[in-house]
Amino acid sequence: MPAQVRKVHKLGSVLIAAALALGMWGAWVGFFAGDAFSIPHQVSGHIGIMLAGGLLKLGYVLRLASEYEARQIV
């Protein structure tokens, strides 16, 4: 796999991991432990859930594109 394709694949993996972490944090703050946090913290948790969905999709598309490109080179 060429270096550029490898970088895109790595970026996709990092974005997926960040999306999962952000989504779990947002769900924890926004829903499960909401009584322990203030309203602004809960709002940021809900926003984090929305951002996590976008990051997850972007990371997945980057990984798919890099895997497709790696197959085309071989």
C-alpha positions in Angstrom: 0.0 0.0 0.0 1.5 3.4 -1.0 2.3 5.9 1.7 -0.6 8.3 0.8 -3.2 5.6 0.8 -1.8 4.3 4.1 -2.2 7.9 5.6 -5.8 8.1 4.5 -6.5 4.7 5.9 -5.0 5.7 9.2 -6.9 9.0 9.3 -10.1 7.1 8.7 -9.3 4.7 11.6 -8.5 7.6 13.9 -11.8 9.4 13.0 -13.8 6.2 13.7 -12.1 5.8 17.1 -12.7 9.5 17.9 -16.3 9.2 16.8 -16.9 6.2 19.1 -15.3 8.0 22.0 -17.2 11.2 21.4 -20.5 9.3 21.0 -20.0 7.3 24.2 -19.0 10.5 26.1 -22.0 12.4 24.7 -24.4 9.6 25.6 -23.0 9.4 29.1 -23.2 13.1 29.7 -26.5 13.7 27.9 -28.5 10.7 29.0 -27.1 8.3 31.5 -25.5 10.7 34.1 -27.5 13.8 33.2 -28.3 14.5 36.8 -24.7 15.0 37.7 -24.1 17.6 35.0 -25.4 21.1 34.3 -27.6 22.0 31.4 -24.7 23.4 29.2 -22.8 20.2 29.8 -25.8 18.1 28.8 -26.3 20.2 25.6 -22.6 19.7 24.7 -23.2 16.0 25.2 -26.1 16.0 22.8 -24.1 18.0 20.3 -21.2 15.6 20.7 -23.6 12.7 19.7 -24.5 14.6 16.5 -20.9 15.3 15.7 -19.9 11.7 16.4 -22.3 10.5 13.7 -20.7 12.8 11.1 -17.2 11.8 12.1 -18.1 8.1 12.0 -19.4 8.4 8.4 -16.4 10.5 7.3 -14.0 8.0 8.8 -15.8 5.0 7.2 -15.8 6.7 3.8 -12.1 7.5 4.0 -11.3 3.8 5.0 -13.4 2.5 2.1 -11.8 4.9 -0.4 -8.3 4.0 0.7 -9.0 0.2 0.5 -10.5 0.7 -3.0 -7.5 2.7 -4.1 -5.1 0.1 -2.7 -6.8 -2.6 -4.7 -6.6 -0.5 -7.9 -2.8 -0.1 -7.5 -2.1 -3.8 -7.2 
